[in-house]
Amino acid sequence: MPVSKLKIADIELELFEAGSGAPLLFLHGAGGFAPGQPFVPHLSARNRLIAPSHPGFGNSSLPEWLDTVDDIAHLYLELLDTLKLDKVDLIGASVGGWLAAEIATKVPERIRKLVMIGPVGIKVGPSDKLDIPDIFAMPQAEVQKLIYHDPDKFAVDPAKMSDEQLAAMFRGRETLALLVWEPWMHNPKLKRRLHRIKNPALFIRGASDGLVSDQYMQAYAKLLPNARTLTIPSAGHVPQIEQPEAFAAAVQKFLGE
C-alpha cells in the first residue's frame, strides 16, 4: 500500500494514500495509523483516502517548536495546499477529532463534511473534575478496558513486539503527553470557536467507550450548528477498529447524503 514521505515546512510527514474519488482526510488518534487497520479498505473503496501520521507518530518527524494540537492543525492546512485540495471530507478520531475541529474552525469553507469519532478537545464539566480519564495515571491494562468493548481481543503483548514497534508505541505515548498534558485533553479557546463549523457534522461514539462519555459527546455536538450523533453498539473508543463495517456504513451514508 502506498506510504510516502512528504516534506511540509521542516517536518518529514509520513503519508498514506489509497483509492480514488472525492478526497477524504483521516486524522488518527493516540494509537496511530496503520495501513492494515480494518476500516481502511472500506473508506478507500469510494474515496481518495489520505491519512498522515501526526508529527511524533509513526515515521513522521517532530520538530522542537511543535508542542500543541493547534500547531498540527496549521501544518495540515499547509498539507491541503501542497496536495492542492480545495475541499475535503474530514474524519478525526479521538485526539484526531480535536485536531479536525481545530482545522474546521479555521477554514470551514474547505471542509465539506466533518466526522468526529469519540473526539476530545473541549471542557464541558466542572473545573475540578476531568472530563477524560487520566490514562497516564493508570496501568495499561485498565486503559485497554476503557478503550475497547472487548479488551482481551485487542490485548498487546510487548514481549511479542519488534524493537521498531515498541519504539513507535513509546514515541507515540511521549508525543501524546506533550500535546494533551496541560490543560488536560482540551484547548480552552476551541469551545468558543466551534460555532464557525456550520458544515454537516456527525459525531460517532462506541457504546462502551470509557474515555468519552455520551454526555460529553452530546455537549460537544450541541456546540456545532449542524451536528448529529450516532452510537455504535459493541464498540469502545475505537469503533472504526472494533466495528469497521458498521462504522464505514454510517460514514458512507452520511457523506453520501
TORNU-292464 format. One record per residue: x, y, z of N, C-alpha, C in turn; residue in three letters; residue number from 1. Coordinates in Angstrom, 3 decimals, m for minus. Last residue first. Example, Ala and Ser with C-alpha at 12.3 -4.5 7.8 and 13.67 -1.06 7.14 Angstrom:
// residues 2
{{12.850 m2.250 7.080} {13.670 m1.060 7.140} {12.900 0.030 7.870} 'ser' 2}
{{13.190 m5.690 7.800} {12.300 m4.500 7.800} {13.200 m3.300 7.800} 'ala' 1}
// end
This chain:
// residues 257
{{m25.084 11.662 1.646} {m26.363 12.375 1.696} {m26.275 13.728 0.988} 'glu' 257}
{{m22.596 10.500 1.764} {m23.341 10.400 0.509} {m24.646 11.174 0.484} 'gly' 256}
{{m21.721 10.777 4.330} {m21.006 11.509 3.286} {m21.790 11.536 1.981} 'leu' 255}
{{m23.569 9.023 5.611} {m23.511 10.445 5.950} {m22.851 11.246 4.836} 'phe' 254}
{{m22.884 6.559 4.455} {m24.246 7.071 4.349} {m24.273 8.572 4.581} 'lys' 253}
{{m20.221 6.365 5.235} {m20.545 6.479 3.817} {m21.963 6.976 3.592} 'gln' 252}
{{m20.521 6.171 8.056} {m19.770 7.272 7.451} {m20.155 7.460 5.992} 'val' 251}
{{m21.991 3.805 8.312} {m22.516 5.052 8.846} {m21.845 6.256 8.207} 'ala' 250}
{{m20.223 1.984 7.122} {m21.562 2.151 6.575} {m22.178 3.473 7.034} 'ala' 249}
{{m18.005 2.153 8.821} {m17.889 2.598 7.434} {m19.257 2.840 6.812} 'ala' 248}
{{m19.138 1.056 11.214} {m18.560 2.398 11.177} {m18.543 2.937 9.753} 'phe' 247}
{{m19.825 m1.499 10.409} {m20.873 m0.596 10.882} {m20.392 0.850 10.838} 'ala' 246}
{{m17.200 m2.411 9.754} {m18.277 m2.410 8.756} {m19.388 m1.435 9.154} 'glu' 245}
{{m15.653 m2.140 12.134} {m15.316 m1.371 10.923} {m16.429 m1.320 9.891} 'pro' 244}
{{m15.675 m2.268 15.088} {m16.853 m2.487 14.236} {m16.661 m1.748 12.907} 'gln' 243}
{{m13.090 m1.807 16.064} {m13.881 m2.928 16.590} {m15.087 m3.269 15.709} 'glu' 242}
{{m12.154 0.407 14.575} {m11.340 m0.803 14.702} {m12.203 m2.007 15.101} 'ile' 241}
{{m14.075 2.320 14.762} {m13.525 2.056 13.428} {m12.644 0.810 13.415} 'gln' 240}
{{m14.465 2.575 17.476} {m15.436 1.796 16.707} {m14.954 1.483 15.296} 'pro' 239}
{{m12.747 3.061 19.914} {m12.276 2.942 18.530} {m13.246 2.092 17.710} 'val' 238}
{{m13.862 2.975 22.393} {m13.361 4.275 21.933} {m12.916 4.252 20.479} 'his' 237}
{{m15.947 0.273 21.670} {m15.485 1.213 22.668} {m15.046 2.527 22.031} 'gly' 236}
{{m18.826 m1.622 20.692} {m17.578 m0.924 20.360} {m17.228 0.027 21.492} 'ala' 235}
{{m21.475 m2.515 20.676} {m20.359 m3.483 20.745} {m19.038 m2.863 20.289} 'ser' 234}
{{m23.076 0.059 18.632} {m23.042 m0.981 19.667} {m21.779 m1.848 19.573} 'pro' 233}
{{m22.494 3.444 18.158} {m22.296 2.129 17.546} {m22.198 1.076 18.646} 'ile' 232}
{{m24.421 6.353 17.979} {m23.737 5.409 18.858} {m23.679 4.049 18.183} 'thr' 231}
{{m24.302 9.644 16.729} {m24.590 8.237 16.448} {m23.782 7.373 17.406} 'leu' 230}
{{m25.573 12.997 16.232} {m24.762 11.995 16.927} {m25.230 10.589 16.581} 'thr' 229}
{{m25.097 16.017 14.277} {m25.932 14.935 14.795} {m25.014 13.906 15.457} 'arg' 228}
{{m24.923 19.559 13.653} {m24.330 18.274 14.025} {m25.384 17.289 14.496} 'ala' 227}
{{m24.802 22.370 13.050} {m25.401 21.400 12.125} {m24.838 20.001 12.379} 'asn' 226}
{{m23.534 24.061 14.926} {m24.899 24.363 14.492} {m25.580 23.253 13.697} 'pro' 225}
{{m21.928 22.746 17.765} {m21.868 22.910 16.322} {m23.295 23.090 15.795} 'leu' 224}
{{m22.509 22.250 20.350} {m21.767 23.481 20.094} {m21.578 23.742 18.603} 'leu' 223}
{{m23.600 19.764 20.495} {m24.519 20.905 20.593} {m23.839 22.236 20.306} 'lys' 222}
{{m21.385 18.071 20.544} {m22.158 18.193 19.304} {m23.078 19.414 19.328} 'ala' 221}
{{m20.622 18.311 23.256} {m19.712 18.732 22.179} {m20.524 19.013 20.920} 'tyr' 220}
{{m22.752 17.121 24.553} {m22.431 18.521 24.840} {m21.546 19.113 23.745} 'ala' 219}
{{m22.537 14.521 23.531} {m23.741 15.301 23.256} {m23.489 16.789 23.487} 'gln' 218}
{{m20.031 13.740 24.576} {m20.227 13.837 23.128} {m21.443 14.696 22.794} 'met' 217}
{{m20.559 13.802 27.359} {m19.516 14.663 26.789} {m19.753 14.850 25.294} 'tyr' 216}
{{m22.529 11.843 27.543} {m22.829 13.210 27.978} {m21.833 14.193 27.371} 'gln' 215}
{{m21.129 9.581 26.778} {m22.199 10.061 25.906} {m22.552 11.506 26.254} 'asp' 214}
{{m17.554 10.013 27.304} {m18.908 9.645 27.719} {m19.934 10.163 26.719} 'ser' 213}
{{m14.596 8.730 26.399} {m15.511 9.808 26.016} {m16.934 9.373 26.334} 'val' 212}
{{m13.637 6.383 27.701} {m12.885 7.643 27.723} {m13.785 8.840 27.438} 'leu' 211}
{{m15.059 4.112 27.318} {m14.803 4.501 28.696} {m14.016 5.791 28.821} 'gly' 210}
{{m17.498 3.069 25.143} {m16.366 3.987 25.266} {m16.216 4.435 26.721} 'asp' 209}
{{m19.523 1.395 24.385} {m18.723 1.005 25.557} {m17.505 1.903 25.772} 'ser' 208}
{{m20.597 2.461 22.062} {m21.453 2.402 23.250} {m20.663 2.090 24.528} 'ala' 207}
{{m18.586 4.786 20.321} {m18.859 3.400 20.656} {m19.613 3.340 21.971} 'gly' 206}
{{m19.777 7.568 18.473} {m19.219 7.049 19.728} {m19.540 5.574 19.839} 'arg' 205}
{{m19.587 10.289 16.246} {m19.762 8.845 16.423} {m19.080 8.419 17.723} 'ile' 204}
{{m21.086 13.059 14.842} {m20.318 12.596 15.990} {m20.636 11.122 16.200} 'phe' 203}
{{m21.026 14.793 11.882} {m21.514 13.567 12.508} {m20.557 13.163 13.626} 'leu' 202}
{{m22.052 17.812 10.321} {m21.100 17.090 11.166} {m21.774 15.883 11.805} 'ala' 201}
{{m22.185 20.199 7.757} {m22.788 18.997 8.338} {m21.731 18.195 9.103} 'pro' 200}
{{m20.790 23.391 8.769} {m20.814 22.231 7.884} {m21.590 21.085 8.542} 'asn' 199}
{{m20.323 25.372 10.486} {m21.723 25.210 10.089} {m21.899 24.042 9.122} 'lys' 198}
{{m18.231 26.193 12.637} {m18.373 24.968 11.838} {m19.851 24.743 11.545} 'ile' 197}
{{m18.350 28.326 14.326} {m17.950 28.608 12.945} {m18.142 27.391 12.035} 'arg' 196}
{{m18.767 27.353 16.812} {m19.944 27.856 16.106} {m19.628 28.181 14.649} 'his' 195}
{{m16.265 26.842 17.911} {m16.950 25.755 17.220} {m18.187 26.213 16.450} 'leu' 194}
{{m15.020 28.676 19.462} {m14.839 28.810 18.019} {m15.697 27.818 17.225} 'arg' 193}
{{m15.171 28.127 22.084} {m15.735 29.413 21.653} {m15.605 29.642 20.150} 'arg' 192}
{{m13.759 25.781 22.343} {m15.196 25.778 22.622} {m15.890 27.026 22.073} 'lys' 191}
{{m11.066 26.532 22.043} {m11.767 25.845 20.958} {m13.283 25.925 21.121} 'leu' 190}
{{m9.848 27.569 24.292} {m10.366 28.512 23.297} {m11.243 27.835 22.241} 'lys' 189}
{{m8.869 25.462 25.820} {m9.928 26.301 26.385} {m10.577 27.233 25.352} 'pro' 188}
{{m8.415 22.384 24.541} {m7.980 23.754 24.279} {m9.101 24.663 24.785} 'asn' 187}
{{m7.708 19.288 26.297} {m8.575 20.294 25.683} {m7.842 21.607 25.439} 'his' 186}
{{m6.252 17.385 27.817} {m7.124 16.937 26.726} {m8.066 18.010 26.172} 'met' 185}
{{m5.397 19.458 30.378} {m5.612 18.059 30.033} {m6.685 17.884 28.953} 'trp' 184}
{{m3.440 22.300 29.262} {m4.506 21.685 30.063} {m4.878 20.308 29.516} 'pro' 183}
{{m1.267 19.690 29.461} {m1.659 20.883 30.215} {m2.142 21.976 29.281} 'glu' 182}
{{m1.175 17.330 27.739} {m0.968 17.295 29.191} {m1.552 18.497 29.926} 'trp' 181}
{{m1.233 16.899 25.012} {m2.519 16.977 25.728} {m2.391 17.188 27.235} 'val' 180}
{{1.331 16.809 23.794} {0.250 17.557 23.157} {m0.941 17.818 24.069} 'leu' 179}
{{2.976 15.223 25.405} {3.410 16.573 25.044} {2.230 17.421 24.574} 'leu' 178}
{{1.552 12.834 25.366} {1.701 13.577 26.622} {2.094 15.027 26.357} 'ala' 177}
{{1.945 12.118 22.660} {0.605 12.384 23.172} {0.667 13.210 24.456} 'leu' 176}
{{4.700 11.647 22.636} {4.155 12.760 21.867} {2.767 13.129 22.366} 'thr' 175}
{{4.769 9.358 24.252} {5.515 10.548 24.653} {4.975 11.786 23.929} 'glu' 174}
{{3.277 7.605 22.704} {2.805 7.976 24.038} {3.492 9.252 24.526} 'arg' 173}
{{4.914 7.398 20.426} {3.563 7.931 20.318} {3.021 8.378 21.664} 'gly' 172}
{{7.141 6.177 21.537} {7.283 7.517 20.953} {5.919 8.176 20.831} 'arg' 171}
{{6.091 3.718 22.211} {6.517 4.617 23.284} {6.711 6.047 22.777} 'phe' 170}
{{5.507 2.742 19.601} {4.474 2.830 20.629} {4.856 3.831 21.716} 'met' 169}
{{7.983 2.778 18.302} {6.880 3.592 17.774} {5.794 3.794 18.831} 'ala' 168}
{{9.382 0.930 19.873} {9.860 2.309 19.783} {8.749 3.233 19.302} 'ala' 167}
{{7.891 m1.399 19.342} {7.972 m0.862 20.705} {8.392 0.604 20.693} 'leu' 166}
{{8.412 m1.698 16.602} {7.040 m1.499 17.077} {7.017 m0.904 18.482} 'gln' 165}
{{11.190 m2.108 16.670} {10.633 m0.978 15.916} {9.209 m0.664 16.379} 'glu' 164}
{{11.415 m4.456 18.090} {12.008 m3.238 18.652} {11.428 m1.998 17.968} 'asp' 163}
{{8.222 m6.177 17.951} {9.577 m5.920 17.494} {10.101 m4.646 18.148} 'ser' 162}
{{6.385 m7.922 20.485} {6.530 m6.807 19.566} {7.993 m6.638 19.166} 'met' 161}
{{6.089 m9.743 22.441} {5.968 m10.244 21.076} {6.103 m9.141 20.028} 'lys' 160}
{{6.185 m8.344 24.761} {7.253 m9.329 24.524} {7.228 m9.859 23.094} 'ala' 159}
{{3.842 m6.858 24.836} {5.076 m6.191 24.423} {6.215 m7.166 24.110} 'pro' 158}
{{0.876 m7.841 23.701} {1.960 m8.415 24.496} {3.269 m7.783 24.032} 'asp' 157}
{{m2.294 m6.436 23.872} {m0.977 m6.365 23.237} {0.067 m6.930 24.191} 'val' 156}
{{m5.674 m7.248 23.240} {m4.559 m7.196 24.179} {m3.222 m7.255 23.430} 'ala' 155}
{{m8.018 m7.404 21.888} {m7.023 m6.459 21.383} {m5.844 m6.291 22.341} 'phe' 154}
{{m9.565 m9.201 23.228} {m9.355 m9.430 21.799} {m8.226 m8.560 21.255} 'lys' 153}
{{m9.799 m8.037 25.718} {m8.995 m9.259 25.567} {m8.654 m9.523 24.105} 'asp' 152}
{{m11.595 m5.877 25.387} {m10.157 m5.629 25.543} {m9.289 m6.864 25.362} 'pro' 151}
{{m14.139 m5.079 23.826} {m13.605 m6.424 24.077} {m12.085 m6.319 24.223} 'asp' 150}
{{m14.367 m2.351 23.750} {m15.527 m3.125 24.207} {m15.080 m4.530 24.602} 'his' 149}
{{m11.513 m0.398 24.681} {m12.142 m1.461 23.890} {m13.389 m2.032 24.558} 'tyr' 148}
{{m10.725 1.654 26.459} {m10.657 1.868 25.011} {m11.518 0.875 24.243} 'ile' 147}
{{m10.891 0.766 29.023} {m11.610 1.992 28.682} {m11.712 2.180 27.172} 'leu' 146}
{{m9.242 m1.418 28.966} {m10.652 m1.639 29.287} {m11.507 m0.415 28.956} 'lys' 145}
{{m6.785 m0.206 28.524} {m7.352 m1.047 27.469} {m8.846 m1.277 27.696} 'gln' 144}
{{m6.363 0.930 31.020} {m6.594 1.811 29.871} {m7.265 1.023 28.739} 'val' 143}
{{m5.791 m1.331 32.477} {m7.011 m0.584 32.792} {m7.374 0.360 31.652} 'glu' 142}
{{m3.357 m2.041 31.356} {m4.477 m2.990 31.276} {m5.808 m2.302 31.570} 'ala' 141}
{{m1.700 0.069 32.064} {m2.120 m0.049 30.675} {m3.305 m1.004 30.516} 'gln' 140}
{{m2.659 1.718 35.135} {m1.981 0.641 34.408} {m2.547 0.506 32.997} 'pro' 139}
{{m2.826 5.356 35.188} {m3.377 4.025 35.467} {m2.616 2.969 34.681} 'met' 138}
{{m2.163 7.852 34.376} {m2.123 7.613 35.825} {m2.663 6.231 36.182} 'ala' 137}
{{m2.560 8.305 31.781} {m1.165 8.151 32.185} {m1.023 7.815 33.666} 'phe' 136}
{{m5.216 8.787 31.452} {m4.728 7.479 31.031} {m3.270 7.244 31.413} 'ile' 135}
{{m7.509 10.256 33.187} {m6.055 10.414 33.029} {m5.438 9.056 32.721} 'asp' 134}
{{m10.667 10.582 31.450} {m9.791 9.968 32.458} {m8.306 10.157 32.136} 'pro' 133}
{{m12.103 13.673 30.696} {m11.480 12.497 30.102} {m10.543 11.880 31.144} 'ile' 132}
{{m12.888 15.626 32.460} {m13.887 15.070 31.542} {m13.404 13.748 30.961} 'asp' 131}
{{m11.940 15.915 35.858} {m11.537 15.644 34.484} {m12.718 15.114 33.670} 'leu' 130}
{{m12.895 18.564 37.993} {m13.087 17.167 37.609} {m12.708 16.982 36.146} 'lys' 129}
{{m12.909 21.212 38.544} {m12.174 20.354 39.479} {m12.316 18.872 39.150} 'asp' 128}
{{m14.542 22.445 36.693} {m13.097 22.642 36.568} {m12.286 21.714 37.465} 'ser' 127}
{{m17.217 20.363 35.387} {m16.645 21.302 36.362} {m15.121 21.319 36.307} 'pro' 126}
{{m17.314 19.731 31.738} {m17.669 19.507 33.135} {m17.041 20.536 34.062} 'gly' 125}
{{m16.218 20.356 29.279} {m17.656 20.540 29.459} {m18.097 20.415 30.918} 'val' 124}
{{m13.678 21.347 27.196} {m14.006 21.097 28.608} {m15.492 21.355 28.797} 'lys' 123}
{{m12.434 19.712 24.193} {m13.102 20.792 24.917} {m13.322 20.371 26.363} 'ile' 122}
{{m11.041 17.496 23.217} {m10.632 18.826 22.772} {m11.304 19.985 23.466} 'gly' 121}
{{m12.045 14.403 21.591} {m11.730 15.191 22.782} {m11.449 16.620 22.300} 'val' 120}
{{m14.418 12.255 19.929} {m13.453 13.353 19.969} {m13.233 13.912 21.369} 'pro' 119}
{{m15.459 9.757 18.791} {m15.029 9.883 20.187} {m14.064 11.039 20.390} 'gly' 118}
{{m14.974 10.987 15.711} {m15.101 9.693 16.382} {m14.570 9.823 17.809} 'ile' 117}
{{m16.544 13.090 13.515} {m15.756 13.085 14.750} {m16.028 11.773 15.490} 'met' 116}
{{m16.600 14.344 10.282} {m16.947 13.194 11.123} {m15.999 13.168 12.316} 'val' 115}
{{m17.857 16.796 8.118} {m16.958 16.506 9.229} {m17.479 15.319 10.029} 'leu' 114}
{{m17.812 17.902 4.697} {m18.480 17.292 5.841} {m17.442 16.838 6.860} 'lys' 113}
{{m16.049 19.900 3.509} {m17.400 19.619 3.028} {m18.240 19.043 4.155} 'arg' 112}
{{m13.885 22.496 4.216} {m14.384 21.213 4.713} {m15.808 21.012 4.199} 'ile' 111}
{{m13.305 25.012 3.490} {m12.537 23.963 2.822} {m12.956 22.564 3.281} 'arg' 110}
{{m14.779 26.693 5.077} {m15.111 26.673 3.647} {m14.355 25.588 2.886} 'glu' 109}
{{m13.601 26.603 7.561} {m14.823 25.841 7.340} {m15.193 25.728 5.859} 'pro' 108}
{{m10.843 26.943 8.691} {m11.189 27.009 7.263} {m12.467 26.204 6.988} 'val' 107}
{{m10.930 26.941 11.523} {m10.065 27.884 10.804} {m10.508 28.059 9.354} 'lys' 106}
{{m12.592 24.922 12.317} {m12.898 26.284 12.791} {m12.097 27.322 12.022} 'thr' 105}
{{m11.344 22.714 11.173} {m12.634 23.148 10.641} {m13.032 24.537 11.127} 'ala' 104}
{{m9.040 22.435 12.775} {m8.919 22.748 11.352} {m10.220 23.345 10.821} 'ile' 103}
{{m10.203 21.787 15.250} {m9.340 22.969 15.131} {m9.230 23.407 13.671} 'glu' 102}
{{m11.482 19.388 14.550} {m12.278 20.543 14.972} {m11.471 21.830 14.851} 'ala' 101}
{{m9.272 17.754 14.031} {m10.219 18.054 12.953} {m11.061 19.279 13.288} 'ala' 100}
{{m8.179 17.632 16.624} {m7.414 18.237 15.537} {m8.330 18.631 14.367} 'leu' 99}
{{m10.208 16.195 17.875} {m9.833 17.531 18.361} {m9.118 18.293 17.248} 'trp' 98}
{{m9.907 13.868 16.377} {m11.155 14.612 16.335} {m10.957 16.036 16.809} 'gly' 97}
{{m7.404 13.015 17.145} {m7.575 13.428 15.763} {m8.886 14.168 15.551} 'gly' 96}
{{m8.042 12.199 19.664} {m7.212 13.404 19.543} {m7.262 13.931 18.107} 'val' 95}
{{m10.707 10.644 18.182} {m10.141 10.951 19.492} {m9.346 12.257 19.443} 'ser' 94}
{{m10.395 11.014 14.739} {m10.674 10.067 15.821} {m9.966 10.495 17.102} 'ala' 93}
{{m11.902 12.680 12.027} {m10.918 12.705 13.090} {m11.334 11.791 14.229} 'gly' 92}
{{m12.325 13.361 8.632} {m12.648 12.437 9.720} {m11.531 12.517 10.764} 'ile' 91}
{{m13.610 15.388 6.119} {m12.623 15.285 7.192} {m13.136 14.363 8.286} 'leu' 90}
{{m13.610 16.032 2.673} {m14.329 15.491 3.816} {m13.281 15.165 4.870} 'asp' 89}
{{m12.306 19.091 1.252} {m12.211 17.676 1.614} {m13.300 17.317 2.616} 'val' 88}
{{m11.188 21.394 m1.190} {m12.258 20.995 m0.264} {m12.160 19.500 m0.017} 'lys' 87}
{{m8.796 21.803 m2.500} {m9.589 22.967 m2.126} {m10.644 22.627 m1.091} 'asp' 86}
{{m5.733 20.558 m2.514} {m7.081 20.131 m2.156} {m7.871 21.345 m1.674} 'leu' 85}
{{m2.967 20.426 m3.120} {m3.912 21.164 m3.976} {m5.358 20.682 m3.779} 'lys' 84}
{{m1.130 19.472 m1.434} {m1.831 18.463 m2.222} {m2.858 19.082 m3.174} 'leu' 83}
{{m0.432 21.917 m0.268} {0.575 21.154 m1.003} {m0.073 20.117 m1.919} 'thr' 82}
{{m2.813 22.613 1.053} {m2.283 23.461 m0.020} {m1.315 22.680 m0.904} 'asp' 81}
{{m2.951 20.536 2.916} {m4.034 20.707 1.937} {m3.566 21.556 0.758} 'leu' 80}
{{m0.616 21.141 4.365} {m0.712 19.882 3.627} {m1.807 19.969 2.562} 'leu' 79}
{{m1.343 23.509 5.576} {m0.296 23.558 4.563} {m0.276 22.272 3.735} 'glu' 78}
{{m3.165 22.431 7.310} {m3.626 23.433 6.345} {m2.613 23.556 5.212} 'leu' 77}
{{m1.444 20.910 8.819} {m2.319 20.220 7.874} {m3.021 21.183 6.921} 'tyr' 76}
{{m0.195 22.884 10.363} {0.607 22.051 9.471} {m0.280 21.389 8.411} 'leu' 75}
{{m2.332 23.771 11.876} {m1.727 24.675 10.893} {m0.871 23.905 9.890} 'his' 74}
{{m2.670 21.446 13.425} {m3.755 21.940 12.582} {m3.211 22.874 11.501} 'ala' 73}
{{m0.322 21.364 14.870} {m0.534 20.344 13.833} {m1.660 20.771 12.895} 'ile' 72}
{{m0.772 23.505 16.600} {0.387 23.538 15.693} {0.197 22.547 14.541} 'asp' 71}
{{m2.940 22.531 18.059} {m3.158 23.641 17.129} {m1.988 23.789 16.149} 'asp' 70}
{{m1.745 20.714 19.717} {m2.612 20.202 18.656} {m2.835 21.290 17.608} 'val' 69}
{{1.695 21.663 20.397} {0.256 21.737 20.627} {m0.500 21.105 19.452} 'thr' 68}
{{4.385 21.760 19.790} {4.006 21.200 21.095} {2.517 21.319 21.406} 'asp' 67}
{{7.140 22.316 17.802} {5.759 21.829 17.773} {5.392 21.206 19.115} 'leu' 66}
{{9.823 22.950 17.894} {8.853 24.040 18.059} {7.416 23.548 18.173} 'trp' 65}
{{11.313 20.679 17.382} {11.282 21.193 18.750} {10.183 22.230 18.959} 'glu' 64}
{{9.534 18.330 15.227} {10.472 19.433 15.488} {10.307 19.980 16.903} 'pro' 63}
{{9.318 15.119 14.496} {8.737 16.030 15.485} {9.746 17.137 15.789} 'leu' 62}
{{8.458 13.102 11.577} {9.389 13.771 12.488} {8.648 14.723 13.424} 'ser' 61}
{{6.790 10.008 11.182} {6.803 11.459 10.982} {7.716 12.118 12.015} 'ser' 60}
{{6.377 7.334 11.434} {7.701 7.772 10.990} {7.739 9.250 10.657} 'asn' 59}
{{4.254 7.336 14.226} {4.730 6.619 13.049} {6.150 7.012 12.708} 'gly' 58}
{{4.404 10.671 15.603} {3.789 9.358 15.488} {4.294 8.681 14.221} 'phe' 57}
{{5.580 13.111 15.371} {5.858 12.366 16.587} {5.200 11.001 16.629} 'gly' 56}
{{2.951 14.456 13.454} {4.323 14.612 13.934} {4.530 13.914 15.275} 'pro' 55}
{{0.635 11.865 12.399} {0.924 13.157 13.006} {2.403 13.249 13.408} 'his' 54}
{{0.494 10.444 9.299} {0.872 10.164 10.685} {1.267 11.498 11.300} 'ser' 53}
{{m2.319 11.042 7.095} {m0.970 11.335 7.591} {m0.760 10.751 8.983} 'pro' 52}
{{m4.212 9.750 4.745} {m4.047 9.576 6.193} {m2.598 9.853 6.592} 'ala' 51}
{{m6.691 9.852 2.436} {m5.408 10.464 2.749} {m5.249 10.433 4.265} 'ile' 50}
{{m8.520 8.190 0.012} {m8.222 8.270 1.443} {m6.805 8.791 1.644} 'leu' 49}
{{m10.715 8.885 m2.217} {m9.265 9.001 m2.138} {m8.926 9.241 m0.670} 'arg' 48}
{{m13.478 6.555 m1.894} {m12.828 7.862 m1.780} {m11.323 7.760 m1.973} 'asn' 47}
{{m14.453 4.038 m1.855} {m15.231 5.054 m2.577} {m14.557 6.412 m2.621} 'arg' 46}
{{m12.568 2.507 m0.561} {m13.327 1.880 m1.647} {m14.060 2.920 m2.486} 'ala' 45}
{{m11.430 3.615 1.628} {m10.747 3.857 0.352} {m11.483 3.246 m0.835} 'ser' 44}
{{m13.049 2.704 3.683} {m13.049 4.129 3.369} {m12.423 4.420 2.012} 'leu' 43}
{{m12.499 m0.062 3.586} {m13.878 0.420 3.460} {m13.902 1.889 3.042} 'his' 42}
{{m9.756 m0.303 4.046} {m10.305 m0.669 2.732} {m11.737 m0.187 2.520} 'pro' 41}
{{m9.701 0.782 6.814} {m9.018 1.418 5.681} {m9.602 1.005 4.329} 'val' 40}
{{m10.673 m0.580 8.969} {m11.583 0.365 8.315} {m11.007 0.930 7.026} 'phe' 39}
{{m8.588 m2.186 10.015} {m9.690 m2.805 9.265} {m10.639 m1.840 8.562} 'pro' 38}
{{m5.174 m1.354 9.271} {m6.330 m1.214 10.154} {m7.613 m1.515 9.376} 'gln' 37}
{{m2.944 m1.389 7.643} {m3.677 m2.632 7.831} {m4.880 m2.529 8.750} 'gly' 36}
{{m1.723 1.105 7.760} {m2.469 0.739 6.552} {m3.325 m0.510 6.716} 'pro' 35}
{{m2.230 2.793 10.825} {m1.528 1.721 10.118} {m2.358 1.328 8.908} 'ala' 34}
{{m1.804 5.475 13.140} {m2.433 4.947 11.929} {m1.566 3.842 11.342} 'phe' 33}
{{m2.262 5.853 16.748} {m1.579 5.974 15.467} {m2.375 5.382 14.323} 'gly' 32}
{{m3.501 5.982 19.163} {m2.942 4.695 18.765} {m2.215 4.722 17.438} 'gly' 31}
{{m4.626 8.494 19.344} {m3.372 8.247 20.048} {m2.715 6.929 19.667} 'ala' 30}
{{m6.053 8.800 16.006} {m5.994 9.070 17.431} {m4.652 8.676 18.017} 'gly' 29}
{{m5.783 10.327 12.676} {m5.803 9.239 13.660} {m5.776 9.729 15.102} 'his' 28}
{{m7.688 11.647 10.238} {m6.738 12.044 11.278} {m6.847 11.076 12.452} 'leu' 27}
{{m8.189 11.547 6.810} {m8.409 10.834 8.075} {m7.297 11.184 9.057} 'phe' 26}
{{m9.805 13.084 4.200} {m8.646 13.206 5.090} {m8.978 12.564 6.428} 'leu' 25}
{{m10.734 12.343 1.087} {m11.167 12.107 2.460} {m9.927 12.097 3.342} 'leu' 24}
{{m11.718 13.473 m2.143} {m10.695 13.334 m1.103} {m11.291 13.252 0.296} 'pro' 23}
{{m13.586 11.420 m4.387} {m13.535 12.632 m3.579} {m12.542 12.453 m2.431} 'ala' 22}
{{m11.411 9.069 m6.082} {m12.692 9.725 m5.855} {m12.511 10.984 m5.043} 'gly' 21}
{{m9.587 6.175 m4.959} {m9.801 7.319 m5.841} {m11.199 7.869 m5.596} 'ser' 20}
{{m7.033 4.504 m2.945} {m8.346 4.724 m3.523} {m8.402 5.940 m4.427} 'gly' 19}
{{m4.718 5.947 m0.608} {m5.281 4.790 m1.313} {m6.638 5.170 m1.872} 'ala' 18}
{{m1.855 7.003 1.197} {m2.933 7.322 0.260} {m3.398 6.048 m0.426} 'glu' 17}
{{m0.106 8.211 3.992} {m0.708 7.056 3.326} {m1.811 7.540 2.405} 'phe' 16}
{{2.861 9.757 4.954} {1.547 9.938 4.364} {1.091 8.671 3.647} 'leu' 15}
{{4.917 11.354 7.261} {4.563 10.065 6.674} {3.106 10.136 6.211} 'glu' 14}
{{6.735 14.257 6.875} {5.422 13.725 7.211} {5.203 12.403 6.488} 'leu' 13}
{{9.166 16.052 8.194} {9.032 14.903 7.311} {7.756 14.168 7.712} 'glu' 12}
{{9.103 19.547 8.495} {8.652 18.257 9.031} {8.594 17.219 7.923} 'ile' 11}
{{9.365 22.188 7.972} {10.584 21.456 8.321} {10.261 20.071 8.870} 'asp' 10}
{{6.935 22.234 5.529} {7.752 23.116 6.369} {9.053 22.371 6.689} 'ala' 9}
{{6.806 18.966 4.688} {5.931 20.114 4.914} {6.622 21.006 5.937} 'ile' 8}
{{7.651 16.427 2.621} {8.259 17.493 3.429} {7.294 18.674 3.487} 'lys' 7}
{{6.532 13.158 2.860} {6.305 14.462 2.255} {6.878 15.522 3.179} 'leu' 6}
{{6.765 9.768 2.057} {7.215 10.848 2.933} {7.058 12.164 2.177} 'lys' 5}
{{4.213 7.213 1.713} {5.300 8.059 1.229} {5.706 9.051 2.307} 'ser' 4}
{{2.663 4.234 0.928} {3.063 5.109 2.021} {4.263 5.900 1.538} 'val' 3}
{{0.428 2.296 m0.668} {1.293 3.458 m0.891} {1.496 4.331 0.350} 'pro' 2}
{{0.848 m1.193 0.000} {0.000 0.000 0.000} {0.880 1.237 0.000} 'met' 1}
// end
